[in-house]
């Protein structure tokens, strides 16, 4: 014990030596000592040896001797508020890595609000009023200083963003469509629609609803992407715009706004029609890749035509030529799985139609239904429901109805089951036969973008805005959020069931297959390295990101699910990766 009552302190002594076995050893001792002066000399007195105590206890003793007051952790601080942070930080980090803020425009209040709208659309899509409230409930409002933004600022930011749309899309096109990064020179375009609430939107009109919302006014929007399905540009149209008219706007944007030459525009058979191809020829500088319609395929398969079944004896695709398509390549493909599915579906539709028509025949025979007009109305409803009326012979009188199958037409259609034909101006040096098929099938990536925009991730629909620029601003925000989401999917592929390295297909017509690594990941339900569990596709699966320190953030939680993208559905003209046949 100390002989004097002076103050003491903790001294740490570090020593090292080589033991008898030649091993170098380091150790540290801690002592409680008192220092005092004896005459002209300074002496040290060891009061206690603290070396056997745990390191954190020694730290406590040292802190206490220095005058610090130690209190239990649960009483040292009180959590006043805890807001979600991890998921917002992850998306914000990805946006900065992509250079998205600089892409929008110069730094300023409008850019911060627009950036916050894009991030909120990717994390927790909602109406603009709900989004403004949500900012204050996460660290995003603090990070971008938008927690106090009102609706007037939000609408002003949307107008500011629309004014910069051409510059933003031009930079994206230069980044992803320029020949330096896109040597195939492929740009893909497709059209979709979403319904509109209210009755005063200038763009709202009644048209073909791809959402199945019959009787609702809608808008349409066309999406331009690179070959990988990465969104590059979007155009908004009135709800009654036809596909070919929308495609004309996309071509104008590529050639005039983005100043891209010798691009290959890829679209389905409803998008790139004969009239649009004629216009492309007159415009010059752009090629096309699309598919032929059923009557055109039937003409090629005539008795003296170049499309014969013997072409598929050794493989499922072949190139042919025809004088009606000068300067173009025709690639015919036959998918056996699609042929079987078409035959099955046709048989079920024919049986269902025949059963319904049989009820009408029974009613006519029993005298409960008479008159050619009334009988025809009942028959028309059945044929409109199943849409296979072309496969039946109908004989209607005032007192009779005779129904027989048109075997000749059924057999003619069955002969072409599973066959689709692509037409393109791309030369064999630019795109090989298999590459042409792959390029057309990549339209499924645009359809995946639409599913992400409309339902899975971003909830673009319904449209609540009334002014034209506000509608365009809303769609542009969703497109930029889809661009961000596309890259998030790539970055988080190891955390989901995404096939990171899909195997190369020797037969481009054959259905796509998953790699062994992806199958193992799905079977184990873990990430690629096997360290973390992979969320089931039916549950929200935002990756668990450790929250960064925040002033009032204790945990990272989410109120928005992130579902892994379903397997891309191929375009209607060539559904070789799926069992779903195209429309007859």
Phi, psi and omega in degrees: 000156180291143179271347183237165182258015181290167180294151179241167180211168181262132178240132178251129183241121179254129181226158176215149177203168179253123183279185184294336178274000178084012180268137180279126183235137176242142175208160183230138177242152178231133183229148172262114187233158175239133179253134180213165181252134178237098186070238178262004183252145177261125181241156178240137179237124179281120180272320181203153174262115183262006189300332183277352179281153174300152185300320183290332177290319177300319178298320178298315181299315181296317180295320180295321179291336179275002175099003180280143178263120182262130179231157177301145184299324185287349176250355184285328184216155178238127178282113179274327182201142178227120183242152179298145184217320191301311183293323178294319180296322181295315181290320179296322178295320178294320179298318178292324178295328178279350184074028184295320178301314179294330179296324183291322181153190182293153181299144180165178183298318182296320180294321180296317180293317178297319179296320179295324177296321180292315180296318179296323178295327179282331185262310185217075183298135180197180176295164183297323179293317178294325178296318179299322177289325182293326180306320182287345182265005176225173178284354178298320180299324179283316183299318182259002179056046180240010184300330181261011183292139178257180182295327180297318178294321180297314180294323177296321178293323177297317178296320178298319181293319178298322178296338180256009186301313182299319180293320179296312183291327178295321177291321177295319179295319178295330182280329188237344181249348180299141181305335180296327179251351182229071186298335178285347179058036183262134171230134183249145183219139175209165187236143174217179183215159175213147185280161187241138173270158180083180185231012188235016178281127183294331183272347184290134178203162178270131180201191180291118184269116176281352176265356183073019179268078182290140179086357180257143172289155186210168167243164175236153180212136180255138183246127176256129182227168172275178184301335180276359182087014180282120182300137181238320182207158179218145177229138182253137183228160172302156188292349180253020181284134178280155181305312182300323179295320178295322179297325178299320178295321179296318179297317179299319180296316181296316187277319186264306184291314184268350177055045179255133181246156175057034176278153177252109181275126181249125178208162181283177187292337176279341183271307183260088181273176179300321179294321179292324178295321177299319179293322178296321178298319180291324180291316179076156176086358180226140175254181182213157174218117182210191182235155178278154175278167184303315179299324179291323177294320179297323178294322178291333183268010177298169186306321182257014182274166182282346182268100180238151184296337181294344178296336185257019180293324185250334178210170188266009178209156180199158176258138177227171176230159178205139183297340180283352181234066182292140179073010181239156174256139177246123178245116179262138183229147175228122180254106182301321179296320177293322178300316179296319181292320176299315180297318179297313182294318179299316180299317180294320180293319178296317180296316180295318179295316181297322180294318179292319178294328177299325177295322179291320178300318179296321179293320179293317181297323181280356179083007179281344180223128181214164182094125184299324181294313180294319178297318180297323178298316179296318180295319181298323177297319180293315181293326178289335180284315185259343172058041173231028181298335180294345181265012180232145167264127181239133176234108185245127171234183180293336185234008183209158175216122178242130183235125175221150179284142176272085185300322182297317181287322178298316180294323179295320178289320181297329180296336182256013179300135177079004182256132172221154185232129179257146176232137182207156175265355181294132180284164180296331178290327180281315180220123174290173182301312180296324180293326177296316180296316179298319182297320179290320178295337180293351172301337177299335179289327175293319178296325175296321177299319179296319178297321177295318181295318193268328190222311192290314191238316198248346175050054177299325183264155351281170180269122181259353186274160183248316183286147183301313182294328179290321177296315178297321178295320179297315180293322178295318177300317179295322179295317179292325174293325176293324175299316177295317180297321179303315181287328176297321178298320179293317182292327184259012181305319179296341183267356181235186180275012180299137175280107186287330180225076180298141182291150177288137180265121176293325177253107184293342180279334183294155178300147178292148180237151178273150180287163179297324180295319179293321178294321178294321179297320179290324181290319180281339185058041177228170177290175185303318180277356176079010185270329186238148176289141176265126182298147177293147183299337184274357181242159174303139183221048166300131176300147180278106181258128178296129183293140173283155180301134176222155187303316183238024184253119179257325181222163176250116178232167179229152171240020180222126180279147176242106184262138177296144182295135174293165179302132184302135176271130183289161180297160186299334184280339186213067184277058185279348177265005185216161178271000181278119182280159176287167178297140180299000000 
